[in-house]
Amino acid sequence: MSALTVDPAPGFGQDWDDLVRIWEETDAPEGCKVEIIEGIVTVSPPPSKDHNTTAALLQRRLYTVIPEDWEIYQTLGVSVPGRAGLYIPDLVVLPRTVATGPGNRVPAEEVRLVVEITSRANANHDRIGKTHGYAQAGVELFLLLDPWHSGRPTATLYGEPAGGTYRVLDTVEYGEKLTLPEPFGLELDTGIFPVS
């Protein structure tokens, strides 16, 4: 696998290589997540127990339907240079061969499903910035689990990225079922997720 090379993102104060260097050299406390979101290096505190439980429950269900040569990762960087972004999704599903080899990030266009679980303090990063970034990069499916959505937790599945935007494929309140299309073919009962 060759090194990932990208063009600098136009219109941002730093060029892409500078941002990635800062990201790589940021020494955050253990458990914190360091990301580049719209050209800004951000550090988020470790996720809550409910957040981790949600990720674990979803991961367990996804393993029952993904192809044998795919994997689910929790700390893999997803490179979105067109949006000056390097995200660390809560879950990312992709073929194992894409994530094999040196380095700590993969190109977003190789991702088959990305999952973000909002936290109270930075929910808008997931709802707005990352949604646009994943769509612009062509990530096929984006599942946003939002326990902080207007007092009523929701799950929203985005797909069919075109022109930097997604089509909303389905939105349900926690407690209802949401279906992930093929190649997943998973009917997900969102009532299993904890509500903070």
C-alpha positions in Angstrom: 0.0 0.0 0.0 1.5 3.3 -1.0 1.5 6.5 1.1 -1.6 8.6 1.1 -0.9 11.8 -0.8 -3.4 14.6 -1.1 -3.5 18.1 -2.5 -3.7 21.0 0.1 -7.2 22.2 0.8 -7.7 25.5 -0.8 -9.1 28.4 1.2 -7.8 27.4 4.7 -5.0 29.2 6.6 -2.8 26.1 6.7 -2.0 23.7 3.9 -3.0 20.1 4.3 0.5 18.8 5.1 0.9 21.4 7.9 -2.5 20.4 9.4 -1.7 16.7 9.4 1.7 17.4 11.0 0.1 19.3 13.8 -2.5 16.5 14.2 0.2 13.9 14.4 2.3 15.9 16.9 -0.6 16.8 19.2 0.0 15.2 22.6 -3.5 14.9 24.0 -4.3 13.2 27.3 -5.0 9.5 27.1 -8.5 8.6 25.7 -9.0 12.0 24.1 -9.8 12.2 20.4 -7.7 14.6 18.2 -9.3 15.5 14.8 -9.0 18.1 12.1 -12.5 19.5 11.5 -12.8 22.2 8.8 -9.2 23.1 9.0 -9.0 23.3 12.9 -7.2 20.7 15.0 -9.7 19.8 17.8 -9.3 17.7 21.0 -12.3 16.1 22.5 -12.5 14.5 26.0 -12.9 10.7 26.3 -16.5 9.6 25.5 -18.9 8.7 28.3 -19.8 5.2 29.3 -23.2 5.4 27.5 -21.4 6.6 24.3 -19.0 3.6 24.5 -21.9 1.2 25.2 -23.8 2.5 22.2 -20.7 1.9 20.0 -20.2 -1.6 21.4 -23.8 -2.6 20.9 -23.8 -1.4 17.3 -20.5 -3.0 16.6 -21.7 -6.4 17.9 -24.7 -6.2 15.5 -22.6 -5.1 12.5 -20.3 -8.0 12.9 -23.2 -10.4 12.2 -23.8 -8.9 8.7 -20.5 -7.6 7.3 -18.5 -9.6 4.8 -15.7 -11.8 6.2 -13.0 -9.6 4.7 -14.3 -6.3 6.2 -13.6 -5.0 9.7 -15.0 -2.4 12.1 -12.5 0.1 13.6 -12.9 2.6 16.5 -9.7 4.6 16.4 -8.9 4.8 12.7 -8.4 8.2 11.1 -10.5 9.0 8.0 -8.8 11.5 5.7 -11.2 14.1 4.2 -8.7 16.7 2.7 -11.3 18.4 0.5 -12.9 19.7 3.7 -9.6 20.1 5.5 -10.6 17.2 7.7 -9.1 14.2 9.4 -11.9 12.6 11.5 -11.8 9.8 14.0 -15.3 8.2 13.7 -16.8 6.3 16.5 -17.0 3.3 14.1 -15.8 2.9 10.6 -16.5 -0.1 8.4 -14.3 -0.9 5.4 -12.4 -3.8 3.7 -9.5 -5.0 5.8 -7.0 -4.6 3.0 -7.6 -0.8 3.1 -6.6 -0.6 6.7 -3.6 -3.0 6.5 -0.1 -1.6 6.5 1.7 1.4 8.0 0.0 4.6 9.1 -3.1 5.5 11.1 -5.6 6.9 8.5 -7.4 5.8 5.4 -9.0 7.8 2.5 -12.6 8.5 3.1 -13.7 7.2 -0.3 -12.7 3.7 0.8 -15.1 3.7 3.7 -18.4 1.7 3.4 -20.1 3.0 6.6 -19.1 5.6 9.1 -20.9 6.0 12.5 -20.8 9.1 14.7 -22.4 9.2 18.1 -22.9 12.7 19.3 -21.6 14.0 22.6 -23.3 17.0 24.3 -20.3 19.3 24.0 -19.5 18.8 20.4 -22.7 17.5 18.7 -22.6 20.1 16.0 -19.3 18.8 14.7 -21.0 15.5 13.9 -24.4 17.0 12.8 -23.0 19.6 10.5 -19.2 19.7 9.8 -18.6 15.9 9.5 -21.8 15.3 7.7 -20.7 17.6 4.9 -17.2 16.3 5.0 -18.2 12.6 4.7 -20.7 13.5 1.9 -18.1 15.5 -0.1 -15.6 12.7 0.2 -18.2 10.1 -1.1 -18.6 7.9 2.0 -21.4 5.6 1.0 -23.4 5.5 4.3 -23.2 7.7 7.4 -25.1 6.8 10.5 -25.6 9.6 13.0 -26.7 8.4 16.5 -27.8 11.5 18.3 -28.8 11.0 21.9 -28.8 14.8 22.4 -31.2 15.7 19.5 -33.7 18.2 20.9 -34.4 16.1 23.9 -35.5 13.1 21.9 -32.7 10.8 20.8 -32.6 10.0 17.1 -30.8 7.9 14.6 -30.4 9.3 11.1 -29.0 7.3 8.1 -27.5 9.4 5.3 -26.6 8.0 1.9 -26.4 8.6 -1.9 -23.7 11.3 -1.6 -23.8 13.8 -4.5 -22.4 17.3 -4.9 -21.2 17.4 -1.3 -24.5 16.6 0.3 -26.3 13.4 1.4 -29.9 12.3 1.0 -31.5 11.4 4.3 -32.4 7.7 3.9 -34.2 7.4 7.2 -34.6 9.1 10.6 -36.1 7.4 13.6 -36.4 8.2 17.3 -34.6 5.8 19.6 -36.9 2.8 20.2 -37.8 2.5 16.5 -36.2 0.3 13.9 -33.8 1.6 11.2 -32.7 -0.5 8.3 -29.2 -0.3 6.9 -29.3 -1.2 3.2 -27.2 -3.8 1.5 -24.4 -4.9 1.7 -25.4 -4.7 5.4 -29.1 -5.7 5.3 -29.5 -5.0 9.0 -32.7 -4.0 10.8 -31.4 -2.1 13.8 -33.5 -1.8 16.9 -32.4 1.6 18.2 -34.2 0.9 21.5 -31.1 -1.0 22.6 -29.1 2.2 22.9 -28.8 4.0 26.3 -30.3 7.4 26.6 -28.1 9.8 28.6 
